[in-house]
Amino acid sequence: MAVLCIYLLVRDAVADTCSTGPSPLSPPDMYFSRFLCGYSSGVNYMTTSDARLAMTYPISALMGSVSADYGGVLAFAMSVYNCAQEYGTAHGGIAAKRVVSLDLPRAQTSDPSMRIVQFTACCADDDSFSMYSVQNVRFRTANGTELGIGAEFCRHPQPWVRMPEGYTFAGLVTQFPEDRANGPDWIHRLAFIAVRGEQLPDCSSQQGQGG
Ligand SMILES: *[C@@H]1O[C@H](CO)[C@@H](O)[C@H](O)[C@H]1NC(C)=O
């Protein structure tokens, strides 16, 4: 536990997880995919991670929005945990006109054929403005159903990444360029977090709250 608390303190500069809340998973039980889109070198990126919440609470939904002004980039995303009791940090930041929500418990728990087994992203044009940014996030379930959030337009589809056996999708890690941190920016790079085992809540008894 002490090791985990130090890990969390270093990672997120927060102490609250160490003293309160449910017992978090230990880091080896988490999976981080490689980053999709953006550039692997030559740009200093700032990182936003759902790791702290992903290892503590089951994910409920993924919210997102697209900015059409920039050729359809994923402007904003936010993971929702624990039946909407906890919200992750905002990924991206362009003020978005319309936020949509992808309901994950319904997709993953109620039916084994709807468990997320693969994920990928689409990347925008590779130019100095679009910078190969993320356009959308896509999931494929056990029976081949595709779910997604973000732009319908897809300039550069990326290969599907297979979820490790026994892991459940749990959140995102995203990046945008440091030199654009003073203004709102969209999501340039994206990686997937998964946790070992079942981490999905049954929120059916809580449905109808908030709306
Ligand atoms: C996958 O499963 C869902 C839920 O059971 C069902 O609605 C859908 O038609 C299935 N898709 C395929 C391609 O079998």
The ligand as an ORCA input file, in Angstrom:
! r2SCAN-3c Opt
* xyz 0 1
  C     -23.951     -8.382    -31.016
  O     -24.684     -8.460    -29.822
  C     -25.667     -7.456    -29.653
  C     -26.273     -7.599    -28.278
  O     -26.582     -8.932    -27.944
  C     -26.700     -7.577    -30.763
  O     -27.670     -6.561    -30.636
  C     -25.987     -7.433    -32.106
  O     -26.893     -7.615    -33.147
  C     -24.876     -8.446    -32.213
  N     -24.106     -8.172    -33.430
  C     -23.667     -9.138    -34.229
  C     -22.884     -8.685    -35.417
  O     -23.850    -10.322    -34.028
*
